[in-house]
Amino acid sequence: MSEHPERLYPMNRPAGHVPPIIRYSARFDHAPGHLAVLFVGMAGADDARAEQALGDFLAAAAAAPSAPAYLDRAAFVDAEGRRTVMAALYWPDRDAFGRWVAVPDIAAWRAGQRALAEDLAQWWEPVSTVPERAETIAFAEYRRGLSACPFSRLEEMGETGYWGAARDRIPASGWDRLDGAAVRLAPLAALPAGRGQRLAIRPPTGLTVIRSGVSWAACGAEQRESYERNVRPKLDAGMDYLRENPAETGCPALRQVVLTDAAGQPLEEAYSLGLFLSLHHLETWAKHHPTHLAIYHRAMAERRKYQEALELRTYNEIYVLDGDALDFEYVNCPPSTGLIPYFEARILEAAA
Ligand code: HEM
């Protein structure tokens, strides 16, 4: 990996800080250039049809050359009250992703051939940035997303358990404030139809994507009860707040999803996929909103209490996009979807 510029901004880590428990970050032995993750979702009037389409897409995705190295599936109910099924797909680098996207079968999916034929809404959000503008935090025995990829290796790290740790884990924060191109989120005066269209939106520099996950699958009765009583209601309230206050929080989209198996059945784990105008917007919510503060302090107290016996598992991965981001695309989507309400879209030709 190339040499980093000299550090301009100090670490937030207090002198002598000892992490409350051991946490890990993903490292890469190859030089990815840009990392590449694709979040793709489908919804329609008929849940079974969307489920089938996603399954067929993932089968095509896995069969194509340069197939994703890792994927997982999830589901949630969108702003229109429809069940959306989705997947997160990971590649070792953007070149591999680019080769996969160029496979004709995949290009047809991307252009919305199936979505238009079956009246499904399909959003396609590739998240691609340099590893210097990304971070992960994971437990060694519970790996999801980027930390679970076969090309990732987990390394113990000390940037955990204090405010500003996430920023410290992003190498570029040493020489870049990681500000966003936009400070405020302003809804567009006129929205595109969305339905029947294929829209492309280039995410602004600095747009910050977080996948923040939790699993209660390994919790015994006591810690499960604590999760259900002390954490889950606050998490739900915090996510409602972000969804209901996009302008105040700088959060154009927040999807709170439950992981599912291949048959669409829910697992005992979930994640929130949030888009923020900048890392600062995300940090502001995390550090100041009472819902996350309550979760954070509770989680810290439980870490100290249970130590190695802690059973709740959490992880996150954060990507701060650079000026070389990939377009987010929306086929046949209601204009409430993703970035559509806030950023000018180009209308692309949809699949025949
Ligand atoms: C079950 C749900 C959650 C729990 C138990 C939880 C708990 C925590 C804990 C313990 C930390 C400190 C991590 C460390 O550095 O060791 C943390 C940090 C953070 N969390 Fe959460 N969290 C949850 C959900 C979320 C969600 C849904 C988001 C965003 C959408 C979020 C955003 C953040 C951010 C940005 C930080 C980094 C703060 C910093 O280092 O300055 N969290 N959370």
Residues whose N, C-alpha, C, O or C-beta is under 5 A from the ligand:
A	BS01	HEM	E159 T160 G161 Y162 W163 G164 A165 A166 R167 S212 V214 L235 S272 G274 L282 E283 A286 I295 Y296 A299 M300
